[in-house]
Amino acid sequence: MRKAKKSRQPKTLTFFCWVFLILLIGSIGYILYEALQIGIFTSTQLMIAGGVLALIGVLFACLLIKRFYHVWTKILVFILSGAFSLICMYGGYYIDKTNDLFSLVVTNPNSDSNSGDTQVLNSADVLGQMAMTVTTYAMHGSNITNPGDLNGKVVGVMMSADEKGTTGAINQLNNAGATFETREYPSSFSLVDALYANEVDAIILPEQFHDELLENANDFNKYNALTTFTNNVDQYIYYEPIPEEMRNPADEVADITKDPFTILISGADSYGNINSANRSDVNMLVTVNPVTHQVLMVSLPRDSYIPFSCKKNINACYNISGQQDKLTHTGFYGVGTTESTLEDFLGVEINYTVQVNFSSLINIVDAIGGIDVEVEPGLEVETFYANGTEGVHAGTNHLEGERALAFARERHAYLTGDNQRIINQQLVLKALLNKMMSPAMVVNYPGFIRALSTAFSTNMPTKQIKELIGLELAGFPSWNIQSFTVSGDSDMLYCPSLNAVASVVIDNQAQVEQASSLIQDVIEGKEIDVNNPSSEPNVHRNNSSNQTTDTDPSQDQIDNSSDYPYPGYTDPGYTDPGYIDPGYTDPGYQNPSYTDPGYIPGEDMAPVAPQEPELPSFPVDTPDFDLPFEEYDN
């Protein structure tokens, strides 16, 4: 009877069990191969993981070949083999995509590849290349959110301005199944005008022209709100040689897993290409000691008035070297100028740089499906000043990329101004980390990797990045992460990069010295505690505030009786009543480069902005901006 019962057992189930078991063995080999290729796991980790997975395969095989077993055993093997196979295949796929992000070996970065799968970390100074992006935009409400929605539509282009990038973007859209008509426009201004006026259904904009849109934006043309009013339908990436004046080789440490190092994080006030020359509005030094597991973040005000240094690349800023100007303006001359200026100002060595911009945050937040931030009662904002988007209410707020950027940039709505902006930026960073560690990342991970591939530029070699990650994975050490913010007093002083007087910050010298000392302590392996200083009690070190509690006796009293070129202007840096600023000799002076009637002389502005073009008037169905435009002081 037993033999007859055995012959009636389901052979189909047994067959599929063996198929899934073979699939499991193949997927185990795949994930181990990818884990070996990425180079961030130790040999011990790979051996343990491989051994565990091999034992699971052997166990399942034993259950199938055992002479006496029940049907439920086969079903269990069938389900578990399938589940482990899927886990290993997805794991191998994600490791492969992550390896693409880290890879510096680009077969041909200048090729006209239209696959759209280029996901290469842009370590521009090693490759000698910089990523160029071309974005396809469509208006909100047009129901055009992906390439397939462009079928039968009209797309505006400016082929004459960037034939290579525009052609690549068109080919990439065609490969994605989009068939459309193109219409040529002579400039970025007419291109965006056509989109706003519904002359075309979408536009293809090379992002290197996004900056000129911002420089000429006002309350009427709304060029500053392009990303607010539109959907990002597609993005094409290609590579170009980085300009000589923008090159900034790293000062590498010998062993990044043992030697302390400092990274400059520079955040530009721009969209599009990261390597373009723009203000450096975020200036943070991150000093890491991998042996003592200490991390110190030092932030300086964007308007710090300090001497420019060009030792990293004299060709970048030879005409301004040694002169005092705002720290944010060093970005006009490349990240190397920002780096060498901070090195000389703080007396420290900076080994690596990381550059990010507005587009970085937008793309990453959108790629992970948005973030959730908690806003305390009393900190509600009806409309964000930065780009006119919907504000936030008390409680939980779900923010997509553009609103997350506006929230991180907002300061005009708060009494504490920049202090609250720093808190908001910390909230955004925390929300990003929470979302990236959530189960939703299983689905969003490929898009996140693609967004990350163009979100920042660094001169740290891939090998060292992988070694750092390997250090973390080897033992998951507990890091002592602390922050210190240098603050100062406002002033109005001459800025040579603008050839004009502008609002600046005179940094508290005691805090500058303390920041330098803290960085040196981390490098030397000393334990630091920013919140409980052992000396200099008169220096305020509260991480959540930029205000200083001590007074500097070296500061002279402000002379309010001075006669200055325009009413109400009192510059504490000049106490001579007869002083006349040569940059502003006419009380009715209006900068001819700015035709906005709301322009106020003395406000921070871009150097030599172009004359705003004559623009046709047309009805635009866009939200009104209640606040005056002030792009350059956000």
C-alpha positions in Angstrom: 0.0 0.0 0.0 2.8 2.4 0.8 4.4 1.9 -2.7 1.1 2.6 -4.3 0.7 5.8 -2.2 4.1 7.0 -3.2 3.4 6.5 -6.9 0.4 8.7 -6.6 2.3 11.7 -5.2 2.2 14.9 -7.4 5.1 14.7 -9.8 4.4 18.1 -11.2 5.0 19.7 -7.8 8.3 17.8 -7.5 9.4 19.1 -11.0 8.7 22.7 -10.1 10.5 22.3 -6.8 13.6 21.2 -8.6 13.3 24.1 -11.2 13.0 26.6 -8.4 15.9 25.1 -6.6 18.1 25.4 -9.7 16.9 29.0 -10.1 17.9 29.6 -6.4 21.4 28.2 -7.0 21.8 30.5 -10.1 20.5 33.6 -8.2 22.9 32.9 -5.3 25.8 32.8 -7.8 24.5 36.1 -9.3 24.4 38.1 -6.1 27.7 36.8 -4.9 29.3 37.8 -8.2 27.8 41.3 -8.0 28.9 41.6 -4.4 32.4 40.7 -5.4 32.4 43.1 -8.3 31.3 46.2 -6.2 34.3 45.8 -3.9 32.9 47.1 -0.7 32.5 43.8 1.2 35.3 42.0 3.0 36.4 38.5 2.1 35.0 37.3 5.4 31.6 38.8 4.8 31.5 37.3 1.3 32.5 33.9 2.6 29.9 34.0 5.4 27.1 35.1 3.1 28.1 32.5 0.5 28.2 29.8 3.0 24.8 30.6 4.5 23.2 30.7 1.0 24.9 27.5 0.0 23.6 25.7 3.1 20.1 26.8 2.3 20.4 25.3 -1.1 21.8 22.1 0.2 19.0 21.9 2.8 16.3 22.3 0.2 17.9 19.7 -2.0 18.0 17.2 0.9 14.3 17.8 1.6 13.5 17.0 -2.1 15.6 13.8 -2.4 14.6 12.3 1.0 12.8 9.0 0.4 10.0 9.6 2.9 8.5 13.1 3.0 5.1 14.8 2.9 3.5 17.0 0.3 3.7 20.0 2.6 7.5 19.6 2.6 7.5 20.0 -1.1 5.2 23.0 -1.0 7.5 24.6 1.6 10.6 24.1 -0.5 8.7 25.4 -3.5 7.7 28.6 -1.8 11.0 29.3 0.0 13.1 28.5 -3.1 11.0 31.0 -5.1 11.2 33.7 -2.4 15.0 33.4 -1.9 15.5 33.4 -5.6 13.6 36.7 -5.9 15.5 38.2 -3.0 18.9 37.2 -4.5 18.0 38.5 -8.0 16.8 41.8 -6.7 19.7 42.1 -4.4 22.1 41.4 -7.2 20.3 43.9 -9.5 20.5 46.7 -6.8 24.2 46.0 -6.2 24.8 46.2 -9.9 23.1 49.6 -10.1 25.0 50.8 -7.1 28.2 49.7 -8.7 27.3 51.7 -11.8 26.9 54.7 -9.6 30.4 54.2 -8.1 32.1 53.4 -11.4 34.6 55.8 -12.8 35.5 53.7 -15.8 33.3 55.2 -18.5 33.8 53.4 -21.7 33.2 56.5 -23.8 31.7 59.4 -21.7 31.5 61.6 -24.8 29.5 59.1 -26.8 26.0 59.9 -28.0 24.5 57.0 -26.1 20.8 57.2 -26.1 20.1 54.3 -23.8 19.3 56.6 -20.9 20.9 54.1 -18.5 24.1 56.1 -17.8 24.4 56.1 -14.1 28.0 57.1 -13.4 29.2 59.1 -10.5 30.5 62.3 -11.9 34.0 62.4 -10.3 34.8 65.2 -12.7 38.3 66.0 -11.8 39.5 62.4 -12.2 37.7 61.8 -15.5 38.3 65.3 -16.8 34.6 65.2 -17.7 31.5 66.9 -16.3 27.9 65.7 -16.7 25.7 67.9 -18.9 22.0 67.5 -18.5 19.1 68.2 -21.0 15.6 68.2 -19.5 12.2 67.8 -21.2 9.6 69.9 -19.4 5.8 70.0 -19.7 3.4 72.2 -17.9 1.4 70.9 -14.9 -2.1 70.1 -16.0 -0.9 68.9 -19.4 -1.1 65.3 -18.4 2.4 64.8 -19.9 4.5 63.0 -17.3 6.5 60.5 -19.3 7.9 60.2 -22.8 5.0 58.1 -24.1 2.7 61.1 -23.4 4.5 63.1 -26.1 3.1 61.1 -29.0 1.5 63.5 -31.6 2.6 66.5 -29.6 4.7 69.6 -30.5 8.1 69.9 -28.6 10.1 73.2 -28.6 13.9 72.9 -29.0 16.8 75.2 -29.6 19.1 73.0 -31.6 21.4 75.9 -32.6 22.4 76.4 -28.9 23.2 72.8 -28.1 22.9 70.4 -31.0 24.6 67.5 -29.3 22.6 67.5 -26.1 19.3 68.3 -27.9 19.8 65.5 -30.5 20.6 63.1 -27.7 17.5 64.0 -25.7 15.3 63.6 -28.8 16.8 60.2 -29.6 16.3 59.1 -26.0 12.7 60.1 -26.1 12.2 58.3 -29.5 13.8 55.2 -28.0 11.2 55.4 -25.2 8.4 55.2 -27.8 7.7 59.0 -28.2 6.9 60.3 -31.6 6.5 64.1 -31.9 7.0 67.2 -34.0 9.8 69.7 -33.0 9.7 73.5 -33.3 12.9 75.5 -33.3 13.4 78.6 -31.0 16.4 80.9 -30.9 17.0 81.2 -27.2 16.1 79.8 -23.8 13.8 82.9 -23.2 11.7 82.3 -26.3 11.7 78.6 -25.6 10.2 79.0 -22.1 7.8 81.8 -23.3 6.5 79.3 -25.9 5.8 76.7 -23.2 4.1 79.2 -20.9 2.0 80.5 -23.8 0.9 77.0 -24.8 2.5 77.3 -28.3 4.2 74.0 -27.7 3.3 71.0 -25.5 6.8 70.5 -24.1 10.3 71.9 -24.4 13.8 70.4 -24.4 16.0 72.7 -22.4 19.8 72.2 -22.0 20.3 72.9 -18.4 23.4 75.1 -18.9 21.0 77.8 -20.0 18.9 77.6 -16.8 21.1 80.1 -15.0 20.5 82.9 -17.6 16.7 82.4 -17.0 17.2 82.9 -13.3 19.3 86.0 -13.8 16.6 87.6 -16.0 13.6 86.5 -13.9 11.1 88.9 -12.5 7.5 88.9 -11.3 6.2 89.0 -14.9 8.1 86.4 -16.8 8.4 83.9 -13.9 11.6 82.4 -15.4 12.6 81.5 -11.8 9.6 79.3 -11.4 10.1 77.0 -14.4 10.6 73.9 -12.3 7.6 74.9 -10.1 5.1 75.1 -13.0 6.3 72.0 -14.9 6.7 68.2 -14.9 10.1 66.7 -15.5 9.2 64.4 -18.3 12.7 63.0 -19.1 16.4 63.9 -18.6 19.3 63.1 -20.9 22.9 63.1 -19.7 26.1 63.4 -21.7 29.6 64.5 -20.9 31.9 67.3 -21.8 35.5 68.2 -20.8 35.6 70.2 -17.7 37.0 73.8 -18.3 40.6 74.3 -17.2 39.6 77.1 -14.7 37.1 74.7 -13.0 39.5 71.8 -12.4 40.1 71.0 -8.8 42.2 67.9 -8.1 41.9 66.3 -4.7 44.6 66.3 -2.1 44.2 62.6 -1.3 45.1 61.0 2.0 47.2 57.8 1.9 44.7 55.5 3.5 41.2 56.8 3.9 40.2 54.1 6.4 43.0 55.3 8.8 44.0 58.8 8.0 41.7 61.8 9.0 40.5 63.9 6.2 38.3 67.0 5.5 35.6 67.4 2.9 34.1 70.7 1.6 30.4 70.5 0.8 29.6 73.4 -1.5 25.9 74.0 -2.3 25.3 76.2 -5.4 22.3 78.5 -5.8 21.5 77.1 -9.2 19.6 74.5 -11.2 21.0 72.2 -13.9 24.7 71.4 -14.3 26.5 71.1 -11.0 29.9 72.2 -12.4 28.7 75.6 -13.6 30.1 78.7 -11.8 27.5 79.9 -9.3 27.3 81.3 -5.8 28.4 78.8 -3.1 25.4 79.3 -0.7 26.2 76.3 1.5 29.7 76.1 2.8 30.3 73.2 5.2 33.5 71.5 6.2 33.1 67.8 7.3 36.2 66.5 9.1 36.3 62.7 9.7 38.7 60.6 11.8 38.1 57.0 10.8 40.1 55.6 13.7 38.4 57.5 16.5 35.1 57.6 14.7 34.6 61.3 15.1 32.9 63.6 12.6 32.8 67.3 12.9 30.6 69.6 10.7 31.6 73.2 10.6 29.3 75.7 8.8 30.2 79.3 7.9 27.7 82.0 6.8 27.4 82.4 3.1 28.0 86.2 3.4 31.3 85.8 5.4 33.6 88.7 4.4 37.0 87.1 3.9 40.1 87.3 1.7 39.9 85.3 -1.6 42.7 82.7 -2.2 43.5 81.3 -5.6 46.3 79.0 -4.7 44.4 75.9 -5.9 43.9 77.3 -9.4 45.5 80.7 -10.1 43.9 80.9 -13.5 40.4 80.9 -12.0 40.5 84.1 -10.0 43.9 85.9 -10.4 42.2 89.3 -10.7 40.6 89.1 -7.3 43.2 87.1 -5.3 43.8 88.6 -1.8 40.9 90.9 -1.9 38.0 90.6 0.6 34.6 89.6 -0.6 31.7 87.4 0.4 32.4 83.7 0.7 29.4 82.9 -1.5 31.0 84.7 -4.4 34.0 82.3 -4.4 31.7 80.0 -6.3 31.8 82.3 -9.3 35.4 81.3 -9.7 35.0 77.5 -9.2 34.9 75.2 -6.2 38.8 75.3 -6.1 38.6 79.0 -5.1 36.1 78.2 -2.4 38.3 75.5 -1.1 41.6 77.5 -1.0 39.8 80.5 0.5 38.5 78.4 3.4 41.8 76.7 3.8 43.6 80.0 4.3 40.9 81.5 6.4 40.7 78.6 8.9 44.3 77.4 8.6 43.2 73.8 7.7 43.8 71.5 4.8 40.8 70.4 2.7 41.3 67.0 1.0 38.1 66.6 -1.1 35.1 68.5 -2.3 31.5 67.7 -3.0 29.2 70.0 -5.0 25.4 70.0 -5.0 22.8 72.4 -6.2 19.0 73.0 -6.3 18.4 70.3 -8.9 20.2 67.8 -6.7 17.6 68.0 -3.9 14.6 68.2 -6.3 15.6 65.1 -8.2 16.4 63.0 -5.2 13.2 63.8 -3.3 11.1 63.2 -6.4 12.9 59.9 -7.0 12.0 58.5 -3.6 8.4 59.6 -3.8 8.6 62.7 -1.7 9.4 63.2 2.0 7.4 64.0 5.2 8.4 66.8 7.5 7.0 67.9 10.9 6.3 71.6 11.3 5.8 73.0 14.8 2.8 75.3 15.5 3.7 78.9 14.9 6.1 78.0 12.0 3.4 77.7 9.3 4.1 79.4 5.9 1.3 80.2 3.6 3.4 80.6 0.4 7.1 80.0 0.1 9.0 83.2 -0.9 11.7 81.3 -2.8 9.5 80.1 -5.6 5.9 80.9 -4.8 4.8 77.3 -4.2 2.3 76.2 -1.5 3.7 76.6 2.0 3.4 74.3 5.0 1.0 73.9 7.8 1.5 72.8 11.4 1.9 69.0 11.7 3.0 66.5 9.0 3.6 67.8 5.5 4.3 65.7 2.5 6.7 67.6 0.2 7.7 66.7 -3.4 11.0 67.9 -4.7 10.2 71.5 -5.5 8.4 72.2 -2.2 11.2 70.5 -0.3 13.7 72.8 -1.9 11.5 75.9 -1.1 11.2 74.7 2.5 14.9 74.3 2.8 15.6 77.7 1.3 12.9 79.7 3.1 14.0 82.4 5.6 11.9 85.5 4.8 8.9 84.0 6.5 10.7 83.6 9.9 11.7 86.1 12.5 14.9 84.2 13.0 15.7 84.2 9.3 18.8 82.1 8.5 18.6 80.3 11.9 15.3 78.8 11.0 16.5 78.0 7.5 19.3 75.9 8.9 16.8 74.0 11.1 14.6 73.5 8.0 17.6 72.1 6.1 18.2 69.7 9.0 14.6 68.6 8.9 14.8 67.9 5.2 18.0 65.9 5.6 16.4 63.8 8.4 13.3 63.2 6.4 15.4 62.1 3.4 17.3 59.6 5.6 14.1 58.2 7.1 12.6 57.7 3.6 15.7 56.1 2.3 15.6 53.6 5.2 11.9 52.8 4.7 10.5 49.7 2.8 9.4 52.1 0.0 13.0 52.2 -1.2 12.7 48.7 -2.5 10.6 50.0 -5.3 12.2 53.5 -5.5 15.9 52.4 -5.4 16.6 52.3 -9.2 15.2 55.8 -9.6 17.0 57.0 -6.5 20.3 55.7 -7.9 19.7 57.4 -11.2 18.9 60.7 -9.5 21.9 60.4 -7.2 24.2 59.8 -10.2 23.8 63.5 -11.3 23.0 64.9 -7.8 26.5 65.8 -6.9 30.0 66.0 -8.2 33.1 65.0 -6.1 36.8 64.7 -6.7 37.1 61.8 -4.2 38.2 58.7 -6.2 35.7 55.8 -6.4 38.3 53.5 -4.8 38.3 55.6 -1.6 34.5 56.0 -1.6 34.2 52.2 -1.7 36.8 51.8 1.1 34.8 54.2 3.3 31.6 52.2 2.7 33.5 49.0 3.4 34.8 50.5 6.7 31.2 51.1 7.7 30.0 47.6 6.6 32.9 45.9 8.3 31.8 46.8 11.8 29.1 49.5 11.8 31.0 51.7 14.2 29.2 54.2 16.4 30.2 57.7 15.1 30.4 60.7 17.3 28.9 63.4 15.0 29.0 67.0 16.2 28.5 70.4 14.5 29.7 73.9 15.0 28.4 77.1 13.4 30.4 80.3 13.0 28.3 83.4 13.3 29.0 87.1 13.0 27.6 90.7 12.6 26.0 92.2 9.6 27.7 95.0 7.7 27.7 96.8 4.3 31.0 96.6 2.5 32.5 96.8 -0.9 32.6 93.4 -2.9 35.0 93.5 -5.8 33.3 90.6 -7.6 30.2 92.8 -7.9 32.0 96.1 -8.0 29.4 97.3 -5.5 28.6 97.6 -1.9 26.6 94.6 -0.5 25.4 93.1 2.7 28.1 91.0 4.4 28.9 89.2 7.6 31.9 89.9 9.7 32.6 86.5 11.3 33.2 86.3 15.1 37.0 85.9 15.3 36.8 83.8 18.5 34.4 81.4 16.8 36.6 81.2 13.7 39.6 80.2 15.9 37.4 77.8 17.8 36.3 76.1 14.6 39.9 75.8 13.4 40.9 74.3 16.8 38.1 71.8 16.8 39.0 70.6 13.3 42.6 70.2 14.4 41.5 68.3 17.5 39.6 65.8 15.4 42.6 65.3 13.0 44.9 64.7 16.0 42.5 62.1 17.4 41.4 64.1 20.5 37.9 63.7 21.8 35.7 66.7 21.3 32.4 67.9 22.8 31.1 71.0 21.2 28.2 71.4 23.6 30.4 71.2 26.7 33.5 73.3 26.0 36.4 73.1 28.4 37.7 76.6 27.7 36.7 80.0 26.3 33.2 80.1 28.0 32.4 83.5 26.3 32.1 81.8 22.9 28.6 80.7 22.1 28.5 77.1 20.6 24.9 76.2 20.5 24.4 74.2 17.3 20.9 75.5 16.7 21.8 79.2 16.7 23.9 81.5 14.7 23.8 84.2 17.4 26.9 85.1 19.4 26.6 85.8 23.1 29.9 87.7 23.6 30.8 91.2 22.6 33.9 92.1 20.6 35.6 95.2 22.2 37.6 95.7 19.0 34.4 96.7 17.1 34.0 100.5 16.9 30.7 102.2 17.6 28.7 102.8 14.4 28.7 106.4 13.2 25.1 107.1 12.0 25.9 110.7 11.1 27.8 109.8 7.9 26.6 111.3 4.6 26.1 108.4 2.2 25.0 108.3 -1.4 21.5 107.1 -0.8 19.1 108.0 2.1 19.2 105.8 5.1 22.5 104.1 4.2 24.9 103.9 7.1 28.0 101.8 6.6 29.7 101.0 9.9 32.9 100.1 8.0 33.4 103.7 7.0 33.3 106.3 9.8 34.6 109.3 7.7 31.6 111.6 7.2 33.1 112.7 3.9 33.3 109.2 2.5 31.6 108.8 -0.9 31.5 105.3 -2.3 32.7 105.5 -5.9 30.4 102.7 -6.9 27.3 104.8 -6.0 27.8 108.5 -6.7 24.3 109.3 -7.9 21.5 109.1 -5.4 19.2 108.1 -8.2 21.5 105.4 -9.5 19.8 102.5 -11.2 21.9 99.5 -12.3 21.4 99.3 -16.1 21.8 95.5 -16.0 18.6 95.2 -13.9 15.4 96.6 -15.3 13.1 95.3 -12.6 11.4 98.4 -11.1 11.7 96.8 -7.6 15.5 96.8 -7.9 17.3 98.4 -4.9 21.0 99.5 -5.2 23.2 97.8 -2.7 21.3 94.4 -2.9 23.4 91.4 -3.7 23.5 90.8 -7.5 25.2 88.7 -10.0 28.3 90.2 -11.6 27.6 91.7 -15.0 24.1 90.3 -15.5 22.9 90.6 -19.2 20.3 93.2 -20.2 16.9 91.7 -19.9 15.5 90.9 -23.4 12.4 92.4 -24.8 9.7 89.9 -24.1 6.3 89.6 -25.7 3.4 89.8 -23.4 1.0 86.9 -23.2 -1.5 85.5 -20.7 0.0 82.9 -18.4 -2.1 80.6 -16.3 0.2 80.5 -13.3 -0.1 81.4 -9.7 0.6 85.0 -8.7 3.6 85.9 -6.6 2.5 88.1 -3.8 6.0 88.9 -2.7 8.6 91.0 -4.7 11.2 89.0 -6.6 14.6 88.7 -4.9 16.3 85.7 -6.4 19.8 86.8 -5.4 19.2 87.0 -1.7 17.3 83.8 -1.0 
